[in-house]
Amino acid sequence: MTKHTVKDTCLKMIKEGDDIGKVISFLKESKFSIIESMKIIREIYGISLAESKFQVVSHPSWKKIVAGHQKLHDELEDLITKASEKGDGAS
């Protein structure tokens, strides 16, 4: 399925009364990545990237993926914080 086709399907789902959760589930089932899903949600709902990210990453269908990346995210945040405290210019 192309991005264009998926966007059309998402818009049809919204028109038929499906909520954002069902649209996010559809994107996941359609094998779109979390980043691609955030972009599509942002485009079709006209919301900010931050809101789109919140909606997608907090959705149950992405729970395992998000949890799996959380450790790496936390470690990177710690490294950046430590580097900026040392003045290493990593920030």
Helices and strands as residue ranges (DSSP letters): H 3-15, H 20-29, H 34-45, H 49-57, G 60-62, H 63-86
